[in-house]
Amino acid sequence: MDKKYLMVRAMHSSQTDFDIFFNNSVVAVGWSEIDFSKFDKEGIEHLLDSVEEEYYNSEDILPQVIGRQLNQVRRFHNINDGDYIIIPFYNSIRLAIADDKILYDQSAYDNDLANQRKVRYQYSGETYKTIPRDVLSEAFQRRLRVRGSTVSDLYEFKDEIEKLFSQDNYSWTSDFEDKENELKALLKTRLLNKIRSGKTNLKTGGLGLEYLVKELFICEEYKAEVLAKTTFQFGDADVYAVKSDKFQETKILIQVKHHNGYTDDWGLQQLSEIKSSEEYKDCKFVLITSAEISEGVRKIAEELDIATMDGNEFVDWLIENLYNLSIETKIKLGLSAIPQIAE
């Protein structure tokens, strides 16, 4: 049987999710209302039917959305002993080789990571083999940044992945690397708390976060603008971003919520009203919030085919573009321009 090369992303890439992965030597996915371990490989179609019935049994959900989600279920359930798995870990990746044991861990239900598969994490000495993303090929880095995918097929990168598993010069785990990851995690936590609590010098009333989102899109070579509140007769979006090349034009309308705690589905409703207009049928729609997003709201977003980005994902995006932000924005966020030494 041919070896598979897959990415399995820790659901929200939070420290809690990573602890479930690394402390238990597993990779895990959601859909926790269904126990995947009750279905053998021959029963994959029954599993897909069960997931579709439980999670996507609505005429309002686009067929392509259902198809994408069920394909991820199929990939995860079809993992075999010996398959190579890449786990995105902050600005690095970790490596694992799959075992043949699939299990259901009720204790991870609240994190929606109950469906798990045992893996053998790769080590360099006594520490996890952790590889910075910036030593990977540009195409591989881009694939790992694609949002909205939990289980992805990486077969096109199989030669590069084989080298990651086999070559000692990819052993980047060291005291320095561990310290750097600790500093990044601390930066992420503090920055997110400052943004959520309004302890930055961004403009108040949510407008500052809208301009920050605009700047992040510009960092990624979009043209972007903050929209006037009178732009739409029905519904609302805060930022418009567009990127064109010789092959296509990508238009995105973004609703931005500067919240603490949890963001409800009001932003999705606002975008949905615009989405129903023929004028904006060629746009993509995104809800970005500084707060957390419940699984219920994420499910509604999937049904509406609206992408979401919660506070943790937003700060990851912010940190990825840290060196491209203007000095003025860094000052407003309280970010020092002086590098810090990892001791």
C-alpha positions as CSV (number, residue, x, y, z in Angstrom):
1,M,0.0,0.0,0.0
2,D,1.4,3.4,-1.0
3,K,2.4,5.7,1.8
4,K,0.3,8.8,2.2
5,Y,1.6,12.3,3.1
6,L,-0.9,14.4,5.0
7,M,-1.2,17.5,7.1
8,V,-3.4,17.3,10.2
9,R,-3.9,20.7,11.8
10,A,-4.6,21.0,15.6
11,M,-8.2,22.4,15.5
12,H,-7.6,26.0,16.6
13,S,-3.8,25.7,16.9
14,S,-4.1,26.6,20.6
15,Q,-1.9,25.4,23.4
16,T,-4.7,23.2,24.7
17,D,-5.1,21.5,21.3
18,F,-1.3,21.0,21.0
19,D,-1.3,19.4,24.5
20,I,-3.9,16.9,23.4
21,F,-1.8,16.0,20.4
22,F,1.6,15.8,22.0
23,N,0.8,14.6,25.5
24,N,-1.2,11.7,24.1
25,S,0.9,10.9,21.0
26,V,-2.1,11.4,18.7
27,V,-3.5,13.5,15.9
28,A,-7.1,14.4,16.2
29,V,-10.0,16.0,14.3
30,G,-13.5,17.2,15.2
31,W,-17.0,15.8,14.3
32,S,-17.0,14.5,17.9
33,E,-20.7,13.6,17.8
34,I,-19.7,10.6,15.6
35,D,-17.3,8.0,16.9
36,F,-15.1,7.2,14.0
37,S,-13.6,4.2,15.7
38,K,-16.9,2.3,15.3
39,F,-16.4,2.2,11.5
40,D,-13.7,0.1,9.8
41,K,-12.1,1.0,6.5
42,E,-14.7,-0.9,4.6
43,G,-17.4,1.2,6.3
44,I,-16.1,4.5,5.2
45,E,-19.3,5.3,3.2
46,H,-21.4,4.6,6.2
47,L,-19.2,7.0,8.3
48,L,-19.5,9.7,5.6
49,D,-23.3,9.2,5.6
50,S,-23.4,9.5,9.4
51,V,-21.3,12.7,9.4
52,E,-23.4,14.3,6.7
53,E,-26.6,13.4,8.5
54,E,-25.4,14.8,11.8
55,Y,-23.6,17.9,10.6
56,Y,-24.6,18.9,7.1
57,N,-28.3,17.8,6.8
58,S,-29.6,21.1,5.5
59,E,-30.6,22.4,2.1
60,D,-28.9,25.7,3.0
61,I,-25.4,24.1,3.0
62,L,-23.7,24.3,-0.4
63,P,-22.8,20.9,-1.9
64,Q,-19.2,22.0,-2.4
65,V,-18.9,22.8,1.3
66,I,-20.2,19.4,2.2
67,G,-17.9,17.8,-0.2
68,R,-14.8,19.5,1.2
69,Q,-15.7,18.5,4.8
70,L,-16.5,14.9,3.9
71,N,-13.2,14.6,1.9
72,Q,-11.3,15.6,5.1
73,V,-13.2,12.9,7.1
74,R,-12.3,10.4,4.4
75,R,-8.6,11.3,4.5
76,F,-8.4,11.1,8.3
77,H,-10.2,7.8,8.5
78,N,-8.1,6.3,5.7
79,I,-4.8,7.0,7.4
80,N,-2.7,3.8,7.6
81,D,0.2,2.6,9.7
82,G,3.4,4.2,8.3
83,D,1.8,7.2,6.7
84,Y,3.8,10.5,7.2
85,I,2.0,13.3,8.9
86,I,2.9,17.0,9.2
87,I,1.5,19.0,12.1
88,P,1.7,22.8,11.9
89,F,3.0,24.1,15.2
90,Y,3.1,27.9,15.5
91,N,5.8,29.1,12.9
92,S,7.2,25.5,12.7
93,I,6.1,22.0,11.9
94,R,6.4,18.7,13.8
95,L,6.6,15.3,12.3
96,A,4.7,12.1,13.0
97,I,4.4,8.6,11.6
98,A,0.9,7.1,11.9
99,D,0.1,3.9,13.9
100,D,-2.8,1.7,12.9
101,K,-5.0,2.5,15.9
102,I,-7.9,4.9,15.7
103,L,-9.7,5.8,18.9
104,Y,-12.4,8.0,20.4
105,D,-11.3,10.0,23.5
106,Q,-14.3,11.3,25.4
107,S,-12.1,13.5,27.5
108,A,-11.4,15.6,24.4
109,Y,-15.0,16.0,23.5
110,D,-15.3,19.6,24.8
111,N,-12.4,20.6,22.5
112,D,-14.1,18.7,19.6
113,L,-11.0,16.6,19.2
114,A,-12.4,13.2,20.3
115,N,-11.7,11.4,17.1
116,Q,-8.0,10.5,17.3
117,R,-5.3,8.3,15.7
118,K,-2.2,7.2,17.5
119,V,1.1,8.4,16.0
120,R,4.8,8.2,16.7
121,Y,6.2,11.7,17.0
122,Q,9.7,12.1,15.6
123,Y,12.4,13.2,18.0
124,S,15.8,14.8,17.8
125,G,17.6,13.5,20.8
126,E,15.1,14.0,23.7
127,T,13.1,16.7,22.1
128,Y,10.5,16.8,19.3
129,K,11.9,17.2,15.8
130,T,10.6,20.8,15.1
131,I,11.4,22.4,11.8
132,P,10.9,26.2,11.1
133,R,8.6,26.8,8.2
134,D,11.0,29.2,6.6
135,V,13.4,26.4,5.7
136,L,10.6,24.7,3.6
137,S,10.0,25.4,-0.1
138,E,7.8,28.4,-0.8
139,A,5.1,26.3,-2.3
140,F,5.1,24.0,0.8
141,Q,4.9,27.1,3.1
142,R,1.9,28.4,1.1
143,R,0.1,25.1,1.4
144,L,0.5,25.1,5.1
145,R,-1.0,28.6,5.4
146,V,-4.2,27.7,3.6
147,R,-7.0,28.2,6.1
148,G,-10.2,26.2,6.6
149,S,-8.5,22.8,6.0
150,T,-7.9,20.4,8.9
151,V,-6.7,17.4,6.9
152,S,-4.9,18.0,3.6
153,D,-3.2,15.7,1.1
154,L,0.5,16.7,0.7
155,Y,1.5,14.0,-1.8
156,E,2.9,16.6,-4.2
157,F,5.5,17.4,-1.6
158,K,6.4,13.8,-0.9
159,D,10.1,14.2,-1.9
160,E,10.6,17.2,0.4
161,I,8.7,15.4,3.2
162,E,10.9,12.3,2.9
163,K,13.9,14.5,3.4
164,L,12.4,16.1,6.5
165,F,11.9,12.7,8.0
166,S,15.3,11.2,7.0
167,Q,17.9,14.0,7.1
168,D,19.6,15.0,10.4
169,N,20.2,18.5,9.2
170,Y,16.5,19.2,9.6
171,S,16.9,18.6,13.4
172,W,16.1,22.2,14.4
173,T,14.9,21.4,17.9
174,S,17.3,22.8,20.4
175,D,17.2,24.9,23.6
176,F,17.1,28.0,21.4
177,E,14.3,26.8,19.3
178,D,12.2,25.8,22.3
179,K,12.9,29.2,23.9
180,E,11.9,30.9,20.7
181,N,8.6,29.0,20.6
182,E,8.0,29.9,24.2
183,L,8.6,33.6,23.5
184,K,6.2,33.4,20.4
185,A,3.5,31.7,22.5
186,L,3.9,34.4,25.2
187,L,3.8,37.2,22.6
188,K,0.7,35.7,21.1
189,T,-1.1,35.4,24.5
190,R,-0.2,39.0,25.6
191,L,-1.0,40.6,22.3
192,L,-4.3,38.9,22.0
193,N,-5.2,39.9,25.6
194,K,-4.3,43.5,24.9
195,I,-6.4,43.6,21.7
196,R,-9.4,41.9,23.4
197,S,-9.3,44.2,26.4
198,G,-8.8,47.4,24.5
199,K,-5.4,48.1,26.0
200,T,-3.8,49.2,22.8
201,N,-3.8,52.6,21.2
202,L,-6.0,51.5,18.2
203,K,-9.0,53.6,17.5
204,T,-12.0,52.8,19.7
205,G,-15.4,51.5,18.7
206,G,-13.9,48.7,16.6
207,L,-12.6,51.1,14.0
208,G,-9.0,50.5,15.0
209,L,-9.3,46.8,14.4
210,E,-10.9,47.4,11.0
211,Y,-7.9,49.5,10.0
212,L,-5.6,46.8,11.3
213,V,-7.3,44.2,9.2
214,K,-7.0,46.5,6.2
215,E,-3.3,46.8,6.8
216,L,-2.8,43.1,7.1
217,F,-4.5,42.5,3.7
218,I,-2.2,45.2,2.2
219,C,0.8,43.3,3.7
220,E,-0.4,40.4,1.6
221,E,-0.5,42.5,-1.6
222,Y,-4.2,43.2,-1.6
223,K,-5.7,46.6,-2.3
224,A,-8.0,47.2,0.7
225,E,-10.2,49.9,2.2
226,V,-12.4,50.4,5.3
227,L,-16.0,50.9,4.1
228,A,-18.4,53.6,5.2
229,K,-21.2,52.4,7.3
230,T,-23.6,53.6,4.6
231,T,-22.1,51.4,1.9
232,F,-24.8,48.7,2.0
233,Q,-28.6,49.2,2.0
234,F,-29.0,45.7,3.7
235,G,-26.4,43.9,5.7
236,D,-22.9,45.2,6.6
237,A,-19.2,44.6,5.9
238,D,-16.3,46.7,7.3
239,V,-13.4,46.0,4.9
240,Y,-13.1,45.3,1.2
241,A,-10.0,43.7,-0.2
242,V,-9.2,42.8,-3.8
243,K,-6.2,41.2,-5.5
244,S,-5.8,40.7,-9.2
245,D,-3.3,38.9,-11.4
246,K,-3.3,37.8,-15.0
247,F,-5.5,34.8,-14.3
248,Q,-8.1,35.9,-11.7
249,E,-9.5,38.6,-9.4
250,T,-10.2,37.8,-5.8
251,K,-12.7,40.0,-4.0
252,I,-13.3,39.7,-0.3
253,L,-15.8,41.4,2.0
254,I,-14.9,41.2,5.7
255,Q,-17.0,41.8,8.8
256,V,-14.7,42.7,11.7
257,K,-15.8,42.3,15.3
258,H,-13.7,43.7,18.2
259,H,-15.0,41.4,20.9
260,N,-13.9,39.7,24.1
261,G,-15.3,36.3,25.2
262,Y,-17.3,34.8,22.3
263,T,-18.6,36.3,19.0
264,D,-22.2,35.4,18.1
265,D,-23.7,34.9,14.7
266,W,-24.7,38.5,14.1
267,G,-21.7,39.2,11.9
268,L,-22.6,36.2,9.8
269,Q,-26.2,37.5,9.4
270,Q,-24.9,40.9,8.3
271,L,-22.6,39.3,5.7
272,S,-25.4,36.8,4.6
273,E,-27.7,39.7,3.7
274,I,-25.0,41.1,1.4
275,K,-24.2,37.7,0.1
276,S,-27.7,37.2,-1.2
277,S,-27.4,40.2,-3.5
278,E,-26.6,39.6,-7.1
279,E,-24.2,42.5,-7.1
280,Y,-21.8,40.7,-4.8
281,K,-22.1,37.1,-6.1
282,D,-18.4,37.1,-7.1
283,C,-17.2,38.0,-3.6
284,K,-15.8,35.9,-0.9
285,F,-17.0,36.6,2.7
286,V,-15.1,36.5,5.9
287,L,-15.9,37.1,9.6
288,I,-12.9,38.2,11.6
289,T,-13.1,38.6,15.4
290,S,-10.7,39.2,18.2
291,A,-12.9,36.9,20.4
292,E,-13.5,33.1,20.3
293,I,-16.0,31.5,17.9
294,S,-18.1,28.6,19.2
295,E,-18.6,25.4,17.3
296,G,-22.2,26.3,16.8
297,V,-21.3,29.6,15.1
298,R,-18.6,27.9,13.0
299,K,-21.3,25.4,11.8
300,I,-23.6,28.3,10.8
301,A,-20.6,29.9,8.9
302,E,-20.0,26.6,7.1
303,E,-23.6,26.4,6.1
304,L,-23.5,30.0,4.8
305,D,-20.1,29.4,3.0
306,I,-18.5,32.2,5.0
307,A,-14.9,31.8,6.2
308,T,-14.1,32.6,9.9
309,M,-11.0,33.8,11.8
310,D,-11.1,33.9,15.6
311,G,-8.8,35.8,17.9
312,N,-6.1,33.1,18.0
313,E,-6.0,32.8,14.2
314,F,-6.0,36.6,13.8
315,V,-3.0,37.0,16.1
316,D,-1.2,34.2,14.2
317,W,-1.8,36.2,11.0
318,L,-0.7,39.4,12.7
319,I,2.6,37.8,13.9
320,E,3.2,36.3,10.4
321,N,3.2,39.9,9.1
322,L,4.9,41.6,12.0
323,Y,7.9,42.9,10.1
324,N,5.6,44.3,7.3
325,L,3.4,46.4,9.6
326,S,4.0,50.1,9.7
327,I,6.0,51.5,12.7
328,E,2.9,53.6,13.6
329,T,0.8,50.4,13.9
330,K,3.5,48.6,15.9
331,I,3.6,51.5,18.4
332,K,-0.2,51.4,18.7
333,L,-0.1,47.7,19.5
334,G,2.7,48.2,22.0
335,L,5.2,46.1,20.0
336,S,8.9,47.0,20.5
337,A,11.1,47.2,17.4
338,I,14.1,46.0,19.5
339,P,14.7,42.2,19.1
340,Q,14.6,40.1,22.2
341,I,17.3,37.5,23.0
342,A,16.1,34.0,23.8
343,E,18.2,33.0,26.8
